[in-house]
Amino acid sequence: MTAPYARYRRAVAIPAGMAMATALAFLPNTAATAAEDAPAAVSADATPLSYVVNVKPGHRTSAYVKKAVAKAGGTIVTSYDQIGVIVVHSSNPDFAKTVRTVRGVQSAGATRTAPLPSAATGDLGAPKVLSAAEVARAEAPAGQDPLQPQQWDLPAIKADKAHQKSLGSDKVTVAVIDTGVDDTHPDIAPNFDREASVNCVSGKPDTSDGAWRPSAAESPHGTHVAGEIAAAKNGVGMTGVAPGVKVSGIKVSNPDGFFYTEAVVCGFVWAAEHGVDVTNNSYYTDPWYFNCKNDPDQKALLDAVTRASRYAEKKGAVNVAAAGNENYDLASDEITDPSSPNDTTPGDRVVDPSKCLDIPTQLPGVVTVASTGAKGIKSSFSNYGLGVADIAAPGGDSTAYQKPDAPATSGLILGTLPGGKWGYMAGTSMASPHVAGVAALIKSTHPYASPALVKALLYAEADATPCTDPYDIDADGKIDAVCEGSKNRNGFYGWGIADALDAVTR
């Protein structure tokens, strides 16, 4: 079976009218630097674009580079000197080509193909919202939040048993780099970390109160993810994987739902400098699903996000990311990408996923999460790949493929939604926060553990899961994906399915 075509990771088409899933990210912290020379003349109908210019990190942007940027028609928006990434706006169509020749510039490229502001899109999946009556009717055994019986995903990773021993530490913060988080939600408010929250959509941090929240017209994706991670165990609604840890919102997707490089960079840097222990990244960086190293623009985007994610890890954060929802084998020799660039006119292109990377999913050091359904096998939509997928966790699937045991009724994942609501979504976007939550429990158990040790424990404690062979999820007699590897490490489940109980006991 070929996975249903989804223009964005943020929306997963699931059969039988099921809901969809998505996510995004962006970046923080630094004062804007004014260009020192008047910009080069450009035609009146020139299109303004956003760029990243990458220079040697650890030094203030040189006056020479500033002058060269201005001379080429660029205006510096902000500079992340810690990692050597400069965010620039320019209407000069030759800006990147010109700046690449400047002494001290290591790479430069446009972060989008659409003009500022980006083209609008309506391709966002909607969650299946629980009605007020459904919430009111919810009943649970003693010691559980009312909606917990619908959360088949918690026992799937033994989180229910883990909670009997530990809910996690309030000294641990997980940053949701995404579409924004509604911190007024009754299941999120008790655990929300305002100091570690920000709006990074422009490429530089906006710390005004509530800037991290999604508007009514924007995706609920980030709020859903936040609840999966840390919805409080408070007698209200649902329970998160790590209901005792803190969660922050780092908003990196613009109103049209795009996660552009400058925002993602800002998000990782902000997380790095605000004591974040884990970042969750349920998105890919727009507009390219895969960023090819032999394309100068895409190489610059790859360089910038790599620097930012490595900086966050260096500062103590474990970076967790969704594998994607196209049923791609990310370890294959080639993949046909029909979705890039997704902010203007996409077209088919054949890429080698070892040279053209999905970012941040395939970046070094990032924990890449594949999705499983209610029967514990790879979700129909989940990307996979031996040596690429590090670990697996519940992300949901159609009940036509994987039906949960009673009393749960939906094969999707329950989460919080803006406005004090709850609802179901599905995708690797939902699997990733389960792993982020387990990583937070590990950090709570081992407060002095480095990111490398947290990741080593995450993999060692995972429940080894053998390949599903043959994998014919829709039972039509045709193989839908091929799993390679051993029980202890394979392309569908990586090192295995995340284990929350081991996270608090070992």
Secondary structure as the mmCIF struct_conf table of DSSP 4:
data_model
#
loop_
_struct_conf.conf_type_id
_struct_conf.id
_struct_conf.beg_label_comp_id
_struct_conf.beg_label_asym_id
_struct_conf.beg_label_seq_id
_struct_conf.end_label_comp_id
_struct_conf.end_label_asym_id
_struct_conf.end_label_seq_id
HELX_LH_PP_P HELX_LH_PP_P1 THR A 2 TYR A 5
BEND BEND1 ARG A 7 TYR A 8
TURN_TY1_P TURN_TY1_P1 ARG A 9 ARG A 10
STRN STRN1 ILE A 14 ILE A 14
TURN_TY1_P TURN_TY1_P2 PRO A 15 GLY A 17
STRN STRN2 MET A 18 MET A 18
STRN STRN3 LEU A 27 LEU A 27
BEND BEND2 GLU A 36 ASP A 37
HELX_LH_PP_P HELX_LH_PP_P2 ALA A 38 ALA A 41
TURN_TY1_P TURN_TY1_P3 ALA A 44 ASP A 45
HELX_LH_PP_P HELX_LH_PP_P3 ALA A 46 PRO A 48
STRN STRN4 LEU A 49 VAL A 55
TURN_TY1_P TURN_TY1_P4 PRO A 57 GLY A 58
BEND BEND3 HIS A 59 HIS A 59
HELX_LH_PP_P HELX_LH_PP_P4 ARG A 60 SER A 62
HELX_RH_AL_P HELX_RH_AL_P1 ALA A 63 LYS A 71
TURN_TY1_P TURN_TY1_P5 ALA A 72 GLY A 73
STRN STRN5 GLY A 74 TYR A 80
TURN_TY1_P TURN_TY1_P6 ASP A 81 GLY A 84
STRN STRN6 VAL A 85 SER A 90
TURN_TY1_P TURN_TY1_P7 PRO A 93 ASP A 94
HELX_RH_AL_P HELX_RH_AL_P2 PHE A 95 VAL A 99
TURN_TY1_P TURN_TY1_P8 ARG A 100 THR A 101
BEND BEND4 VAL A 102 VAL A 102
TURN_TY1_P TURN_TY1_P9 ARG A 103 GLY A 104
STRN STRN7 VAL A 105 ALA A 110
BEND BEND5 THR A 111 THR A 111
BEND BEND6 THR A 113 ALA A 114
HELX_LH_PP_P HELX_LH_PP_P5 PRO A 115 PRO A 115
BEND BEND7 LEU A 116 PRO A 117
HELX_LH_PP_P HELX_LH_PP_P6 SER A 118 ALA A 120
HELX_LH_PP_P HELX_LH_PP_P7 GLY A 125 PRO A 127
STRN STRN8 LYS A 128 VAL A 129
HELX_LH_PP_P HELX_LH_PP_P8 LEU A 130 SER A 131
HELX_RH_AL_P HELX_RH_AL_P3 ALA A 132 ARG A 137
TURN_TY1_P TURN_TY1_P10 ALA A 142 GLY A 143
BEND BEND8 GLN A 144 GLN A 144
TURN_TY1_P TURN_TY1_P11 PRO A 146 LEU A 147
HELX_RH_3T_P HELX_RH_3T_P1 GLN A 148 GLN A 150
TURN_TY1_P TURN_TY1_P12 TRP A 152 TRP A 152
HELX_RH_AL_P HELX_RH_AL_P4 ASP A 153 ALA A 156
TURN_TY1_P TURN_TY1_P13 ILE A 157 LYS A 158
HELX_RH_AL_P HELX_RH_AL_P5 ALA A 159 ALA A 162
TURN_TY1_P TURN_TY1_P14 HIS A 163 LYS A 165
TURN_TY1_P TURN_TY1_P15 ASP A 170 LYS A 171
STRN STRN9 THR A 173 ASP A 178
BEND BEND9 THR A 179 THR A 179
TURN_TY1_P TURN_TY1_P16 ASP A 183 THR A 184
BEND BEND10 HIS A 185 HIS A 185
TURN_TY1_P TURN_TY1_P17 PRO A 186 ILE A 188
HELX_RH_3T_P HELX_RH_3T_P2 ALA A 189 ASN A 191
STRN STRN10 PHE A 192 PHE A 192
HELX_RH_3T_P HELX_RH_3T_P3 ARG A 194 ALA A 196
STRN STRN11 VAL A 198 ASN A 199
TURN_TY1_P TURN_TY1_P18 VAL A 201 SER A 202
BEND BEND11 GLY A 203 LYS A 204
STRN STRN12 ASP A 206 ASP A 206
BEND BEND12 SER A 208 SER A 208
TURN_TY1_P TURN_TY1_P19 ASP A 209 TRP A 212
BEND BEND13 ARG A 213 ARG A 213
HELX_LH_PP_P HELX_LH_PP_P9 PRO A 214 SER A 215
TURN_TY1_P TURN_TY1_P20 ALA A 216 ALA A 217
BEND BEND14 GLU A 218 GLU A 218
BEND BEND15 PRO A 220 PRO A 220
HELX_RH_AL_P HELX_RH_AL_P6 HIS A 221 ALA A 230
BEND BEND16 ASN A 234 GLY A 237
BEND BEND17 VAL A 241 ALA A 242
TURN_TY1_P TURN_TY1_P21 PRO A 243 GLY A 244
BEND BEND18 VAL A 245 VAL A 245
STRN STRN13 LYS A 246 LYS A 251
STRN STRN14 SER A 253 SER A 253
TURN_TY1_P TURN_TY1_P22 PRO A 255 ASP A 256
BEND BEND19 GLY A 257 GLY A 257
STRN STRN15 PHE A 259 TYR A 260
HELX_RH_AL_P HELX_RH_AL_P7 THR A 261 ALA A 272
TURN_TY1_P TURN_TY1_P23 GLU A 273 GLY A 275
BEND BEND20 ASP A 277 ASP A 277
STRN STRN16 VAL A 278 ASN A 281
BEND BEND21 TYR A 283 TYR A 283
STRN STRN17 ASP A 286 ASP A 286
BEND BEND22 PRO A 287 PRO A 287
BEND BEND23 TYR A 289 PHE A 290
STRN STRN18 ASN A 291 CYS A 292
TURN_TY1_P TURN_TY1_P24 LYS A 293 ASN A 294
BEND BEND24 ASP A 295 ASP A 295
HELX_RH_AL_P HELX_RH_AL_P8 PRO A 296 LYS A 314
TURN_TY1_P TURN_TY1_P25 LYS A 315 GLY A 316
HELX_LH_PP_P HELX_LH_PP_P10 ALA A 317 ALA A 317
STRN STRN19 VAL A 318 ALA A 322
BEND BEND25 ASN A 325 GLU A 326
STRN STRN20 ASP A 329 ASP A 329
TURN_TY1_P TURN_TY1_P26 LEU A 330 ALA A 331
BEND BEND26 SER A 332 ASP A 333
STRN STRN21 ILE A 335 ASP A 337
BEND BEND27 SER A 339 SER A 339
BEND BEND28 PRO A 341 PRO A 341
TURN_TY1_P TURN_TY1_P27 ASN A 342 ASP A 343
BEND BEND29 THR A 344 THR A 344
STRN STRN22 ARG A 349 VAL A 351
TURN_TY1_P TURN_TY1_P28 PRO A 353 LYS A 355
STRN STRN23 CYS A 356 LEU A 357
TURN_TY1_P TURN_TY1_P29 ILE A 359 GLN A 362
BEND BEND30 LEU A 363 LEU A 363
TURN_TY1_P TURN_TY1_P30 PRO A 364 GLY A 365
STRN STRN24 VAL A 367 THR A 372
TURN_TY1_P TURN_TY1_P31 ALA A 374 LYS A 375
BEND BEND31 GLY A 376 ILE A 377
STRN STRN25 LYS A 378 LYS A 378
TURN_TY1_P TURN_TY1_P32 SER A 380 PHE A 381
STRN STRN26 TYR A 384 TYR A 384
TURN_TY1_P TURN_TY1_P33 LEU A 386 VAL A 388
STRN STRN27 ILE A 391 PRO A 394
TURN_TY1_P TURN_TY1_P34 THR A 399 TYR A 401
HELX_LH_PP_P HELX_LH_PP_P11 LYS A 403 ASP A 405
TURN_TY1_P TURN_TY1_P35 ALA A 406 PRO A 407
BEND BEND32 GLY A 411 LEU A 412
STRN STRN28 ILE A 413 LEU A 417
TURN_TY1_P TURN_TY1_P36 PRO A 418 GLY A 420
STRN STRN29 LYS A 421 MET A 425
BEND BEND33 GLY A 427 GLY A 427
HELX_RH_AL_P HELX_RH_AL_P9 THR A 428 THR A 445
BEND BEND34 HIS A 446 HIS A 446
TURN_TY1_P TURN_TY1_P37 PRO A 447 TYR A 448
HELX_RH_AL_P HELX_RH_AL_P10 PRO A 451 GLU A 461
BEND BEND35 ALA A 462 ALA A 462
STRN STRN30 ASP A 463 ASP A 463
BEND BEND36 ASP A 469 PRO A 470
STRN STRN31 TYR A 471 TYR A 471
TURN_TY1_P TURN_TY1_P38 ILE A 473 ASP A 474
BEND BEND37 ASP A 476 LYS A 478
STRN STRN32 ALA A 481 ALA A 481
STRN STRN33 GLY A 485 GLY A 485
BEND BEND38 LYS A 487 ARG A 489
STRN STRN34 ASN A 490 ASN A 490
TURN_TY1_P TURN_TY1_P39 GLY A 491 TYR A 493
STRN STRN35 GLY A 494 GLY A 494
TURN_TY1_P TURN_TY1_P40 TRP A 495 TRP A 495
STRN STRN36 ILE A 497 ILE A 497
HELX_RH_AL_P HELX_RH_AL_P11 ALA A 500 THR A 505
#
